[in-house]
Amino acid sequence: MNIVLDHNEESKGRKFEWVDKWVKMTGERAKIDAKANNTYIIYNTENGWVREYPDGTIIPYDQELEGENK
């Protein structure tokens, strides 16, 4: 799969501004895959690692969700 990102010489941003777009697209794809497979994604926030479920529930990674076995 080829992904083409908009990048032109006239852009007044960072040298590797395309990386921000790529990271955002990667995160969006992870959410889509998690929803399709009824799983969660894990990512780091200012307050530490969290799990985000397809229904929008976000809990700290080390906290157990009711009825879930680690």
LUMFI-313596 format. One line per 8 residues: number of its first residue (from 0); their letters; for each residue z, y, x of C-alpha. Coordinates in Angstrom, 1 decimal. Last residue first. Layout:
<recs>
NUM) A) Z/Y/X  ...
</recs>
This chain:
<recs>
69) KNEGELEQ) 32.7/-10.1/-5.2  33.2/-11.2/-8.8  32.4/-8.7/-11.6  34.2/-8.8/-15.0  35.5/-5.2/-14.7  33.8/-3.5/-11.8  35.6/-3.9/-8.4  36.3/-0.8/-6.4
61) DYPIITGD) 35.2/-1.0/-2.7  31.8/0.5/-3.4  33.2/3.5/-5.3  31.7/3.5/-8.9  28.6/5.0/-10.4  27.5/3.9/-13.9  24.0/5.1/-14.7  22.9/2.2/-16.8
53) PYERVWGN) 20.9/0.8/-13.9  24.1/0.5/-11.7  25.0/2.8/-8.9  27.3/1.5/-6.2  29.2/4.0/-4.0  29.9/4.5/-0.3  32.1/7.5/0.8  33.2/10.8/-0.7
45) ETNYIIYT) 30.3/12.9/0.7  27.9/10.2/-0.6  26.6/7.0/0.9  24.3/4.6/-1.0  24.4/1.2/-2.7  21.9/0.2/-5.3  22.7/-2.0/-8.3  21.3/-5.1/-9.9
37) NNAKADIK) 19.5/-5.8/-13.2  16.3/-6.9/-11.5  14.0/-4.4/-13.1  16.7/-1.7/-13.0  17.5/-2.3/-9.3  13.8/-2.2/-8.5  13.3/1.1/-10.2  16.4/2.5/-8.5
29) AREGTMKV) 15.2/1.4/-5.1  11.8/3.0/-5.8  13.5/6.3/-6.5  15.4/6.0/-3.3  12.2/5.3/-1.3  10.4/8.2/-2.9  13.2/10.6/-2.0  13.2/9.3/1.6
21) WKDVWEFK) 9.4/9.8/1.8  9.6/13.3/0.4  12.2/14.3/3.0  10.2/12.7/5.8  7.2/14.8/4.9  9.1/17.9/6.2  8.6/16.6/9.7  7.9/19.9/11.4
13) RGKSEENH) 10.2/21.7/9.1  8.8/24.1/6.6  6.2/26.9/6.6  3.3/24.7/5.4  -0.1/26.1/6.7  -0.9/23.0/8.7  -0.9/20.8/5.6  1.1/17.9/4.5
5) DLVINM) 0.9/16.3/1.1  2.0/12.7/1.3  -0.4/9.8/1.1  1.1/6.4/0.6  -1.0/3.4/1.4  0.0/0.0/0.0
</recs>
